[in-house]
């Protein structure tokens, strides 16, 4: 029962409220540029940039981009961040 409640709580982190700002084109471009500098994989970076809009809001995505550039996510966001990584990998790297 605790696992189900925890799972629903994490899932709730990825259900953007109607007032949350969506991921912007500028954020997707920044993410893509940063991803290419790290991974050099066009297909992966484009997929993850596109997947972000389905998984998180613009504010959370800013934190993801900052983390990619070397800034650690706030500890209060560790579970949500790790869940985002797992979900984006499931979409873009299904055999991962």
C-alpha positions in Angstrom: 0.0 0.0 0.0 2.9 2.4 0.8 4.5 1.7 -2.6 1.2 2.5 -4.3 0.9 5.8 -2.5 4.5 6.7 -3.1 4.1 5.8 -6.8 1.0 8.0 -7.1 2.9 10.8 -5.3 5.8 10.6 -7.8 3.3 10.4 -10.7 1.7 13.5 -9.4 5.0 15.3 -9.8 4.7 14.8 -13.6 1.1 15.9 -13.9 1.6 19.5 -14.7 -1.1 21.7 -13.2 -2.9 23.9 -15.7 -1.1 27.0 -14.5 2.4 25.6 -14.9 4.4 27.1 -17.8 5.1 24.6 -20.5 8.6 23.8 -21.8 9.6 26.6 -24.2 11.3 26.4 -27.5 14.3 28.2 -26.0 14.5 25.6 -23.3 14.4 22.8 -25.8 17.1 24.5 -27.8 19.3 25.0 -24.7 18.7 21.4 -23.6 19.6 20.1 -27.1 22.8 22.2 -27.3 23.9 21.0 -23.8 23.0 17.4 -24.5 24.9 17.4 -27.8 28.0 18.8 -25.9 27.7 15.9 -23.4 26.4 13.0 -25.5 27.0 14.0 -29.1 23.9 11.9 -30.1 21.5 13.8 -32.2 18.7 11.2 -32.1 18.9 10.9 -28.3 19.2 14.6 -27.6 16.2 15.5 -29.9 14.1 12.8 -28.4 14.8 13.9 -24.8 14.1 17.5 -25.7 10.8 16.5 -27.2 9.9 14.2 -24.3 10.4 16.9 -21.8 7.2 18.7 -22.8 5.3 15.5 -22.1 7.0 14.8 -18.7 7.7 18.1 -16.9 6.9 21.8 -16.9 9.2 24.6 -17.9 10.3 25.4 -14.3 11.4 21.8 -13.7 13.0 21.6 -17.1 15.2 24.6 -16.2 16.4 22.6 -13.2 17.2 19.6 -15.5 19.2 21.8 -17.8 21.1 23.3 -14.9 21.9 19.8 -13.6 23.2 18.9 -17.0 25.5 21.9 -16.8 26.9 20.7 -13.5 24.6 22.2 -10.9 23.2 19.6 -8.5 19.4 19.5 -8.3 18.0 20.6 -5.0 17.8 17.6 -2.6 14.1 18.1 -2.3 13.9 17.4 -6.1 16.1 14.2 -6.1 13.2 11.8 -6.4 11.4 13.8 -9.1 14.7 14.4 -11.0 15.6 10.7 -10.9 12.0 9.8 -12.0 12.3 12.2 -14.9 15.6 10.7 -16.0 14.1 7.2 -15.8 11.0 8.2 -17.7 12.9 10.1 -20.4 15.3 7.1 -20.8 12.3 4.8 -21.1 11.0 6.9 -24.0 14.3 7.6 -25.7 16.5 4.6 -24.8 14.0 1.8 -24.4 16.7 -0.9 -24.0 18.5 1.1 -21.3 
